[in-house]
């Protein structure tokens, strides 16, 4: 069995409604979150892309990086994943959301070491509910059919797609996948991450 090449996809197309500003632009220890996540992802994959909506293509922060434009706009994070799978169907995708400031290389290497290309995906369990975390996961080419089917049926939740798939599910990696959604959470995380 040939193993699909591993590409990276940094999801940055969210509308950041709760944050009330672009989460990709939020800076921790002086660096925008998008660039922090990009450094991690691009170092561990053959090729990497930033997932953007059409309206974000010319944003100076995103414009400096290789982009994949969402072609399935109405589907939230699934739009980015599915757009990448359609653009490069031969590839597996290490998908990472851009709002995970505690994500580190060791966590991603744990995910890569556990990858089983015979499965549809490899994901961590959430530390909150034990369900698969779809936005820090490896999506194999075989996962595309179900995700596309669910999106076409109006049910684009990537977590539910993983729940219906044959996956490797890893133990939650502590707080590494905690995301930041509100201004209050951002301020708290900024204080936590400032060098002492």
C-alpha positions as a printed NumPy array, in Angstrom:
array([[  0.   ,   0.   ,   0.   ],
       [  1.397,   3.385,  -0.965],
       [  1.253,   6.077,   1.704],
       [ -0.237,   9.405,   0.672],
       [  2.09 ,  12.402,   0.946],
       [  1.331,  14.597,   3.934],
       [  0.397,  18.217,   3.258],
       [ -0.411,  20.845,   5.862],
       [ -3.569,  22.954,   6.007],
       [ -3.792,  25.903,   8.38 ],
       [ -7.44 ,  26.868,   8.77 ],
       [ -7.735,  30.648,   8.952],
       [-11.038,  31.289,   7.176],
       [-13.265,  31.67 ,  10.227],
       [-15.287,  34.823,  10.757],
       [-14.208,  35.21 ,  14.42 ],
       [-17.682,  36.392,  15.503],
       [-17.189,  35.768,  19.223],
       [-13.686,  37.268,  19.203],
       [-14.946,  40.316,  17.255],
       [-11.603,  40.501,  15.433],
       [ -9.532,  38.225,  13.221],
       [ -8.088,  35.422,  15.379],
       [ -5.236,  34.85 ,  12.929],
       [ -3.943,  38.359,  13.689],
       [ -3.894,  37.932,  17.48 ],
       [ -0.343,  38.162,  18.769],
       [  1.18 ,  36.029,  21.518],
       [  4.65 ,  36.911,  22.779],
       [  4.856,  39.439,  19.934],
       [  4.046,  37.092,  17.026],
       [  0.727,  36.771,  15.154],
       [ -0.932,  33.425,  15.851],
       [ -1.155,  32.647,  12.123],
       [  2.624,  32.799,  11.757],
       [  3.249,  30.78 ,  14.94 ],
       [  0.995,  27.999,  13.657],
       [  2.44 ,  28.245,  10.132],
       [  5.99 ,  27.679,  11.418],
       [  4.922,  24.48 ,  13.193],
       [  2.89 ,  23.119,  10.312],
       [  5.218,  23.913,   7.442],
       [  8.209,  22.338,   9.224],
       [  6.445,  18.959,   9.489],
       [  4.753,  18.545,   6.085],
       [  5.863,  18.245,   2.452],
       [  3.83 ,  21.29 ,   1.414],
       [  1.606,  23.583,   3.457],
       [ -1.186,  26.017,   2.706],
       [ -3.284,  28.571,   4.527],
       [ -7.011,  28.043,   4.029],
       [ -8.773,  31.349,   3.303],
       [-12.129,  32.692,   2.197],
       [-12.125,  34.672,  -1.065],
       [-12.436,  37.925,   0.892],
       [ -9.23 ,  37.142,   2.85 ],
       [ -6.879,  36.497,  -0.085],
       [ -5.397,  40.002,  -0.083],
       [ -5.02 ,  40.296,   3.685],
       [ -1.307,  41.175,   4.093],
       [ -0.694,  38.497,   6.734],
       [ -2.242,  35.702,   4.66 ],
       [ -1.03 ,  36.977,   1.277],
       [  2.573,  36.229,   2.205],
       [  1.843,  32.472,   2.498],
       [  0.69 ,  29.809,  -0.011],
       [ -3.12 ,  29.821,  -0.006],
       [ -5.997,  27.485,  -0.771],
       [ -9.226,  29.399,  -1.277],
       [-12.424,  27.839,   0.107],
       [-14.66 ,  26.646,  -2.687],
       [-17.393,  25.417,  -0.326],
       [-18.058,  28.68 ,   1.527],
       [-21.136,  27.704,   3.524],
       [-19.562,  24.841,   5.431],
       [-17.331,  26.435,   8.106],
       [-14.12 ,  24.483,   8.843],
       [-15.304,  21.628,   6.615],
       [-15.095,  24.078,   3.684],
       [-11.354,  24.42 ,   4.135],
       [-10.75 ,  20.692,   4.567],
       [-12.917,  19.693,   1.619],
       [-11.467,  22.428,  -0.623],
       [ -7.966,  21.12 ,   0.114],
       [ -9.002,  17.52 ,  -0.53 ],
       [-10.506,  18.46 ,  -3.89 ],
       [ -7.449,  20.53 ,  -4.877],
       [ -4.974,  17.747,  -3.967],
       [ -6.931,  14.47 ,  -3.749],
       [ -3.767,  12.352,  -3.587],
       [ -2.618,  13.971,  -0.343],
       [ -3.342,  13.348,   3.305],
       [ -3.815,  16.579,   5.238],
       [ -2.456,  17.587,   8.616],
       [ -5.19 ,  20.082,   9.462],
       [ -4.603,  22.679,  12.167],
       [ -6.866,  25.529,  13.266],
       [ -5.172,  28.909,  13.645],
       [ -6.614,  29.536,  17.128],
       [ -4.591,  27.008,  19.123],
       [ -1.882,  29.122,  20.787],
       [ -0.629,  26.292,  23.05 ],
       [ -0.114,  23.842,  20.192],
       [  3.523,  22.771,  20.003],
       [  5.798,  20.646,  17.858],
       [  5.813,  17.739,  20.329],
       [  2.016,  17.454,  20.113],
       [  2.084,  17.408,  16.319],
       [  4.91 ,  14.864,  16.296],
       [  2.826,  12.607,  18.56 ],
       [  0.01 ,  12.827,  16.013],
       [  2.373,  12.07 ,  13.115],
       [  3.917,   9.097,  14.918],
       [  0.47 ,   7.563,  15.448],
       [ -0.668,   8.055,  11.83 ],
       [ -2.159,   4.96 ,  10.23 ],
       [ -2.75 ,   5.596,   6.515],
       [ -5.121,   2.6  ,   6.372],
       [ -7.556,   4.555,   8.562],
       [ -9.605,   7.573,   7.478],
       [ -8.009,   9.904,  10.018],
       [ -5.799,  10.225,  13.082],
       [ -7.017,  12.609,  15.773],
       [ -6.699,  13.479,  19.432],
       [ -9.614,  13.143,  21.809],
       [-10.916,  16.353,  23.33 ],
       [ -9.931,  16.738,  26.984],
       [-13.452,  18.069,  27.616],
       [-15.724,  15.397,  26.122],
       [-13.472,  12.645,  24.707],
       [-14.749,  13.215,  21.158],
       [-12.297,  13.531,  18.24 ],
       [-10.749,  16.945,  17.635],
       [-11.076,  17.47 ,  13.87 ],
       [ -9.066,  20.694,  13.701],
       [ -5.781,  19.182,  14.798],
       [ -5.912,  15.908,  12.918],
       [ -4.593,  14.006,   9.923],
       [ -7.289,  13.497,   7.278],
       [ -6.394,  10.699,   4.847],
       [ -7.652,  10.751,   1.222],
       [-10.266,   8.115,   2.159],
       [-12.012,  10.629,   4.444],
       [-13.101,  12.863,   1.568],
       [-16.115,  10.863,   0.387],
       [-17.947,  10.958,   3.726],
       [-17.101,  14.609,   4.42 ],
       [-18.345,  15.596,   0.95 ],
       [-21.488,  13.529,   1.413],
       [-22.249,  15.114,   4.785],
       [-21.654,  18.634,   3.427],
       [-23.919,  17.963,   0.441],
       [-26.603,  16.79 ,   2.885],
       [-26.323,  20.041,   4.861],
       [-24.462,  18.516,   7.823],
       [-20.886,  19.822,   7.507],
       [-19.632,  19.173,  11.054],
       [-16.119,  17.672,  10.691],
       [-16.297,  16.13 ,  14.173],
       [-19.416,  14.165,  13.243],
       [-17.677,  13.016,  10.06 ],
       [-14.817,  11.656,  12.184],
       [-17.282,   9.954,  14.521],
       [-18.676,   8.063,  11.52 ],
       [-15.215,   7.172,  10.195],
       [-12.584,   4.555,  10.941],
       [-10.   ,   6.592,  12.865],
       [ -7.047,   6.376,  15.221],
       [ -8.1  ,   8.242,  18.375],
       [ -5.303,   9.402,  20.664],
       [ -5.445,  10.504,  24.271],
       [ -5.994,  14.238,  24.725],
       [ -2.647,  16.111,  24.825],
       [ -3.245,  18.151,  27.969],
       [ -4.075,  21.786,  27.202],
       [ -2.298,  21.882,  23.794],
       [ -5.569,  22.006,  21.86 ],
       [ -7.325,  24.622,  23.985],
       [ -8.577,  27.293,  21.621],
       [ -9.253,  30.973,  22.15 ],
       [-12.661,  32.303,  21.099],
       [-13.43 ,  35.446,  23.109],
       [-11.575,  38.654,  24.034],
       [-11.485,  37.495,  27.671],
       [ -9.905,  34.156,  26.734],
       [ -7.376,  36.008,  24.57 ],
       [ -6.33 ,  38.306,  27.408],
       [ -5.971,  35.33 ,  29.75 ],
       [ -3.909,  33.375,  27.217],
       [ -1.71 ,  36.384,  26.447],
       [ -0.831,  36.723,  30.135],
       [ -0.12 ,  32.984,  30.361],
       [  2.194,  33.021,  27.35 ],
       [  4.138,  36.201,  28.057],
       [  7.782,  35.406,  28.829],
       [  8.45 ,  35.798,  32.543]])
